[in-house]
Amino acid sequence: MGSEREHNDTLYELLGGSVREQRKKARVTQERLAKAVGVARASVANIELGNQRVSIELLYAIGRALGRDPRDL
């Protein structure tokens, strides 16, 4: 059985993959999404790779910027 850290890493990887998928469906670049939510483009890239933790506030901002309900991310 995996550790809590491994579980959290997997969760963030799944979330990041979903963010990337929704961003591409919306035809939004990482740069444009980053500007819309007030973070660096590198942060968007790291979120999509599951390497950066995402606050609830940022998750909601990403959802709004992509025209999605954050619960769908």
C-alpha positions, 0 to 999 in steps of 0.5 A, spaced: 500 500 500 502 506 498 504 512 502 500 518 503 505 522 499 504 517 494 497 518 494 497 525 494 502 525 488 498 521 484 492 526 486 496 532 483 498 528 477 491 526 475 488 534 477 494 536 473 492 532 467 485 534 467 487 541 467 491 540 461 486 537 457 481 542 459 486 548 457 487 544 450 479 543 449 478 551 450 484 552 446 488 556 451 495 557 451 499 556 458 501 563 457 494 566 457 491 561 462 497 564 467 495 571 465 488 570 467 489 567 474 495 571 476 501 566 476 507 564 471 507 560 465 512 555 469 507 555 474 501 552 469 506 547 466 508 545 473 501 544 475 499 540 469 505 535 470 503 534 478 509 538 480 505 544 484 500 544 489 494 548 487 490 552 492 482 551 492 482 559 490 487 557 484 483 551 482 477 555 482 480 561 478 483 556 473 476 553 472 473 560 471 478 562 466 477 555 462 469 556 462 469 550 467 466 548 473 472 547 478 469 541 480 469 538 473 477 539 473 
